Amino acid sequence: MKKNFTASLFFTLLSLVASAQTTTSIPDNYPSLGRGIRPLGMGNAFLSMKGTDDNALYYNPAAINDFDRNIDFRMPSPIVDFNTGMIDTVKDVFDLADDLDKETSDSGKTTTFNTFFNNHVGDFNSVNLLLPFFGVQHKRIAASVVLDSRSTISLRNRAFPNFELKTRNDGGVIVGGAHGFFFDDLQVGAAVKFLYRVGLEEIITMNDILAGSLDSQIGLDQWKKGFGVGGDVGVKYKVYDFESSVMEFLQPTVAATWQDVGNTRFSGGAPNTRQSMSAGFGIHPELGPAQFSILADFREINQKQDLMKKMHAGVEARFKELLFTETAIRGGVNQGYPTAGLSLDWPVFGIDVAFYGEEVGKTTRQKAVYHLATALNFVF
């Protein structure tokens, strides 16, 4: 009896310590809005890429200046980005809520929660949905109406039973503009984001379960909602070739961005987005029918995290149109984990697919999660 009481007291104290934490250990994603399939397929390195699609608005607004002078209206379909374990975990969370409601004793609830935790300990599952409802592109300006939803469930702490939830759902308008100097070799751009955010970040412990129902912890009434306005700035420079045939062939480009300048803050207690400073370098040689882009980015320079988590590199080989089809193959390394991607583009629509790994732990090589992302795009 004394042994059971001591164990119960020990786990209660651990739960109280955990419940005192205000944030989870789930890392933020960058860019904070609009992570694209094309960049993810090449290690999420994209800062020095020439602007040809929606990604320019989200990764480096300076690349807007690369767009054609013709106005393009775009109606992209949703980008769905997930790891398969998320499906089973979400189902089990709903089952856990039902099972806890049926239990009338603390010991029964403790056993139910421990069973759920033991079945999923070590899991880290997430699902992301990016839906640009409508977009317009021009050499001087670009805009998009967008919905970006990211949700994560983490059960990584083996010291005591608990799980972490983090979800951020943004809807709004992003407008960007850019201008070129020195025959467009130097490009400078900026973007403004007008967003409404609905979010939740919670650590659910045994103490929370015994104190009340799971619905009272993660129900919609607990979600924080508010408006926010954020800004990004970027610069991209095509290095002067110094009349060198090698430099002219490589077309080296350097770039830098400052995203969510000064932190994007939201009203109503909705979670804010930390500012992020990044720099990148790339070369863009053309060999026969293939246009290559080889990029390396050093991201989140201003944030405290392991060096490897800041590193992104990738390559894209885009082949000129053959049988009315333009093909692109991608590969890269994202925070030390492999990535791959494929695009098939036709005159009015195209399909993009990416497979990538990313670090979800606080330190390098602590925990890797692999995702599959896909989208179908239309242009008219």
Buried (B, 14 or more C-beta within 10 A) or exposed (E): EEEEEEEBEEBBEBBEEBBEEEEBBBBBBBBBBBBBBBBBBBBBBBBBBBBBBBBBBBBBBBBBBBBEEEEBEBEBBBBBBBBEBBEEBBEBBEEBBEBBEEBEEEEEBBEBBBEBBEEBEEBBBBBBBBBBEEBBBBBBBBBBBBBBBBBBBBBBBEEBBBBBBBBBBBBBBBBBBBBBEEEBBBBBBBBBBEBBBBBBBBBBBBBBBBEEEBEEBBEEEEBBBBBBEBBBBBBBBBBEBEEEEEBEEBBBBBBBBBBBBEEBBBEBEBBBBBBBBBBBBBBBBEEEEBBBBBBBBBBBEEBEBBEBBBBBBBBBBBBEEEEEEBBBBBBBBBBBBBBBBBBEBEEEBBBBBBBBBBBBBEEBEEBBBBBEBBBEBEBE
